[in-house]
Amino acid sequence: MLFDLRGRGRRRTVRVIYGGLALLIGAGLVFFGVGAGVGGTGLLNSLTGGEGSGSASFQAQIDKYKKLTEKNPKSEYAWEQLTLARLHEAGGEAYVTRSGELTSQGRALFSQVASSWNSYMALNPKEPNPTLAQEVVRIFGEEGLNEPAEAVKVLQIVIAAKHGSTAQYQATLYSELADYAYKAGNNGTGDLATAKAVALAPSAQRKRLKKELGEIKKHPKGPEYTTTVNGKPVKVQSAGHGTFTTTEPAPNSASTTTQPAPKSTSTQPGGVTSGTK
């Protein structure tokens, strides 16, 4: 069940589990601030601006590093810290609902995270912070801005760093890369990532993993389901951000609209719409 990528919640769980293992094993010293991270600080120190207070106002840090980027727009450190502060702020209840959906404030803040990350990357850092990149993936993922092409770019940074991770963790990363690549319409990258994921996965899970990634390639927006609305057959497919594309068959043509999910369908935690297939 480890490589079942069909649900958003399962992808998040797999990422958290193996992300934690990889960071503890491969980058524990940097993560806990014992070693030197980008800009000469560990991640935990970065999140608190090096001020030693985990309860400090993240908005205050955002303001601090925003001013620093304005003063020195070519500072990798300033853009990295601004991105980290915004990421930490993005975990607040005002930005994400209990069901995991972004609020309007959350969407605005996620866009700001993306902007500061892009400014950081525009400086072409010699070794982009992989720990930061791993957190940014969720900003571009389905739980966030739903920009799979950008998620692919960030995941490639995480994969390149490796962090001394296990083969199984790398298989998980390549699986996620293939998932986002297919959803971005980049089948070339998706196929390469699929091959790597299958090769690195435990032998007992390879066949199923290959099949699941193949299904994502065939249906990058998710499988279609047929249900009935007002007595008419309707095809339903996720369009992201809690909306669904519905197609109502007509005698000579088909009309397509994007709207909230019909009442006769239900959205499961994994983001899959259930109905009569």
C-alpha positions in Angstrom: 0.0 0.0 0.0 3.0 2.2 0.3 3.1 3.4 -3.3 -0.6 4.0 -3.8 -0.5 7.5 -5.1 -4.2 7.9 -6.0 -5.1 9.8 -2.8 -3.7 13.2 -1.8 -3.6 12.2 1.9 -1.6 9.0 1.1 1.0 11.0 -0.9 1.3 13.4 2.0 1.7 10.5 4.5 4.4 8.8 2.4 6.2 12.1 1.9 6.2 12.9 5.6 7.3 9.4 6.7 10.2 9.0 4.3 11.0 12.7 4.3 11.5 12.5 8.0 13.7 9.4 7.7 15.8 10.8 5.0 16.3 14.1 6.8 17.2 12.4 10.1 19.6 10.0 8.5 21.2 12.1 5.7 20.9 15.7 6.9 20.3 15.4 10.7 23.1 17.7 11.6 21.9 20.5 9.3 18.3 20.0 10.2 18.9 20.4 13.9 21.2 23.4 13.5 24.3 21.6 14.6 26.0 21.8 11.3 26.0 24.7 8.8 23.0 25.1 6.5 22.7 27.5 3.6 23.7 30.9 4.7 25.5 29.4 7.8 22.4 28.3 9.8 20.5 25.2 10.5 16.9 24.8 9.5 15.5 25.2 12.9 17.5 28.4 13.4 16.4 29.6 10.0 12.8 29.2 10.9 13.2 31.4 13.9 15.5 33.9 12.1 18.4 32.7 14.3 16.8 34.5 17.3 16.4 31.4 19.4 12.6 31.7 19.9 10.3 29.1 18.4 7.3 31.2 19.4 8.4 34.3 17.6 5.9 36.0 15.3 6.4 34.6 11.8 4.9 37.7 10.4 7.6 39.7 12.1 10.2 37.4 10.5 8.4 37.8 7.1 8.6 41.6 7.5 12.2 41.4 8.5 13.4 39.3 5.6 11.2 41.1 3.1 13.0 44.3 4.0 16.3 42.5 3.7 15.4 41.3 0.2 14.4 44.8 -0.8 17.7 46.1 0.6 19.8 43.3 -1.0 17.8 41.6 -3.8 20.7 39.4 -4.8 21.1 37.8 -1.3 20.4 34.1 -1.5 20.2 34.0 2.3 17.5 36.7 2.4 15.3 35.0 -0.1 15.8 31.6 1.5 14.8 33.0 4.9 11.8 34.8 3.6 10.6 31.6 1.9 11.1 29.7 5.2 9.2 32.2 7.2 6.3 32.3 4.8 6.2 28.5 4.7 6.0 28.4 8.5 3.3 31.0 8.5 1.4 29.0 5.9 0.7 26.3 8.5 -1.7 28.5 10.4 -5.4 27.8 10.7 -6.3 31.0 8.8 -4.7 29.6 5.7 -5.7 25.9 5.5 -9.1 24.5 6.6 -9.3 21.3 8.6 -10.2 19.4 5.4 -7.0 20.6 3.9 -8.4 23.1 1.5 -6.8 26.5 1.0 -8.6 29.6 2.2 -8.5 32.8 0.1 -5.8 34.0 2.5 -4.0 30.7 2.2 -3.9 30.9 -1.6 -2.5 34.4 -1.4 0.2 33.3 1.1 1.1 30.2 -0.9 1.5 32.4 -4.0 3.9 34.6 -1.9 5.9 31.5 -0.9 6.1 30.5 -4.6 7.2 34.0 -5.5 10.0 34.2 -2.9 11.1 30.7 -3.8 11.3 31.6 -7.5 13.3 34.7 -6.6 15.7 32.5 -4.6 16.1 30.1 -7.5 16.6 33.0 -10.0 19.9 33.7 -8.2 21.1 30.2 -9.3 22.3 29.0 -5.9 25.1 26.5 -6.3 23.4 24.1 -4.0 19.7 24.9 -3.5 18.5 24.0 -0.1 16.9 20.5 -0.5 15.1 20.7 2.8 13.5 23.9 1.8 12.7 22.5 -1.6 10.9 19.5 -0.1 8.6 21.8 1.8 8.0 23.9 -1.3 6.7 20.9 -3.2 3.5 21.0 -1.2 3.0 24.7 -2.2 2.9 23.6 -5.9 1.1 20.3 -5.2 -2.5 19.4 -5.4 -3.0 20.5 -1.8 -1.7 23.9 -2.7 -1.5 25.9 -6.0 -1.9 22.8 -8.1 0.9 23.7 -10.5 2.4 20.2 -11.4 5.0 21.6 -13.8 6.5 23.7 -10.9 6.3 20.7 -8.5 8.4 18.7 -11.0 11.2 21.3 -11.0 11.3 21.4 -7.2 11.2 17.6 -6.8 14.1 17.3 -9.2 16.1 19.4 -6.7 15.2 17.2 -3.8 16.0 14.0 -5.8 19.4 15.4 -7.0 20.4 16.1 -3.3 19.5 12.5 -2.2 20.5 13.3 1.4 22.0 9.8 1.6 18.5 8.4 1.5 17.4 4.8 1.1 16.5 3.2 -2.2 12.9 2.9 -1.0 12.7 6.6 -0.2 14.2 7.5 -3.6 11.6 5.3 -5.2 8.9 7.3 -3.4 10.3 10.5 -4.7 10.6 9.2 -8.2 7.0 8.0 -8.0 5.9 11.4 -7.0 7.9 13.0 -9.7 6.3 10.7 -12.3 2.9 11.6 -10.9 3.4 15.3 -11.2 5.2 15.0 -14.6 2.3 13.2 -16.1 -0.2 15.7 -14.7 1.9 18.5 -16.2 1.8 16.8 -19.6 5.5 16.0 -19.5 5.4 12.3 -20.4 9.1 12.1 -21.2 10.1 13.0 -17.7 7.2 10.9 -16.3 8.4 7.8 -18.1 12.0 8.2 -16.9 10.8 8.8 -13.4 8.6 5.8 -13.6 11.5 3.6 -14.7 13.6 4.8 -11.8 10.8 4.4 -9.3 10.0 0.8 -10.4 13.7 -0.1 -10.4 14.3 1.2 -6.8 11.0 -0.1 -5.3 10.9 -3.4 -3.4 10.5 -6.2 -5.9 7.1 -7.2 -4.5 5.7 -3.7 -5.2 7.1 -3.0 -8.6 4.3 -4.5 -10.8 1.6 -2.6 -8.9 3.6 0.6 -8.8 4.2 0.5 -12.6 0.5 -0.2 -13.2 -0.6 2.7 -11.0 1.8 5.2 -12.6 0.6 3.9 -16.0 -3.0 4.7 -15.0 -1.9 8.3 -14.0 -0.3 8.7 -17.4 -3.5 7.6 -19.1 -5.7 9.8 -16.9 -3.5 12.6 -15.6 -6.6 14.5 -14.3 -7.8 11.4 -12.5 -10.2 8.7 -13.6 -13.5 9.6 -15.1 -16.7 8.4 -13.5 -20.2 8.3 -14.9 -23.1 9.3 -12.7 -26.7 10.7 -13.1 -27.7 14.3 -12.6 -31.3 15.3 -13.2 -31.9 12.1 -15.0 -29.0 12.5 -17.4 -25.8 10.6 -17.6 -22.8 12.8 -16.7 -19.1 12.1 -16.8 -17.2 13.6 -13.8 -13.5 14.3 -13.6 -11.5 16.3 -11.1 -10.4 19.7 -12.3 -8.4 20.6 -9.1 -9.1 23.0 -6.3 -12.3 21.3 -5.3 -13.9 21.7 -8.8 -15.0 19.0 -11.2 -15.4 18.9 -15.0 -18.7 17.4 -16.1 -19.6 16.3 -19.6 -23.2 15.7 -20.5 -23.6 13.5 -23.6 -26.0 15.1 -26.1 -27.4 13.5 -29.3 -24.9 15.2 -31.6 -22.4 16.8 -29.4 -21.0 17.0 -25.8 -20.9 20.1 -23.6 -18.3 20.5 -20.9 -18.5 22.7 -17.9 -16.4 23.2 -14.8 -18.4 23.3 -11.5 -18.5 22.1 -8.0 -19.1 18.3 -7.6 -22.7 17.3 -8.3 -24.8 16.3 -5.3 -25.0 12.7 -6.6 -21.2 12.3 -6.3 -19.0 12.3 -3.3 -15.4 13.4 -2.9 -13.2 11.0 -0.9 -10.2 12.1 1.2 -7.9 11.2 -1.7 -9.6 13.6 -4.0 -11.3 10.8 -6.0 -14.9 11.3 -7.0 -17.0 8.2 -6.5 -20.0 7.3 -8.6 -21.1 4.6 -11.0 -18.1 3.8 -13.1 
